[in-house]
Amino acid sequence: MSAVIELARPKFCQGQKVEFIGGLGTIIQCCRSSGNWAYLVEMEMGAEPEMGRIGYETTILLFETDIILLEDYPLVA
């Protein structure tokens, strides 16, 4: 008999603003990965460089344990 492990619901959802080591961003998508939730996070853009910008600077893949919801832990000035 095989055991079925049920994965909890994701903690974050598409469009949420989040914080992580290295910056701030917005959740684009989430998916299951090795029994954990993984998220594609689009980093916030910094000041526009002199040569202009082609598109978003960086989209990164983070696990749920690497993300903090901004509303739960506001940034300290």
N, C-alpha and C positions, 0 to 999 in steps of 0.2 A: 504494500500500500504506500503510495507516494504522498508526502506531506505538501500541502499548498501553503506557501507563505504569502500572506496578504500584506501589501505595502500600504502604509498610511497615506492619506491624501497629501498632496503637495502643500507646503507651508505658504508658498508665494504664488501669485497668479500673473498672467500677462498684463503688462501695463503698469505694474507696481514699481514705485521708485525705491531703490535699495542702496545700501552702502556695503562695501567690502574693502579688504585691504587693497589699497591702490586707487580707490576712487568711489564715485557714485555712478549709478546707471539705472536703466529701466529693463525689467524682465521682458524679453521678446517671446520666449517659448520655454516650456519645461518638458522633460521626458525622463523615463526610468532608465537608470544606468547601474548595473551591478547591485541591485537591491536598494539603491538610493535615488533621490531625485536630483537631476542635473538641470541647470538653467542656462540658456543663452541670454547674456546680459549685454546690452548696448551701453557702452560707457558714455558719460556726458562729454560733450565737446568742450575743449578749452578755447582760449582766444583764437580767432582766425589768423593763420599764418600769412605772411606777406604774399606768398605765391598763390593764395586762395585754397579752396578745399574741393576735392572731387566728390567725397561722400562721407559717411560716418568714419570716425577715426578707428575705433576698435570695437569688435564684438567678441566677448570671451565666454568660455564655458566654465561655470562654477557649480560646485555641489552645495546643497542646502546648508551645510554646516559652515560654509564660507561667507554667508550672506546675512546681513542685519536689515530688518525693516526700519526705514527712517522714522516712521511714526512712533515706534517703540523706543528708539534710542536717538533722540535728536542730537545733532552735532553741537559740540561745545565751541563757542566763539573765542 
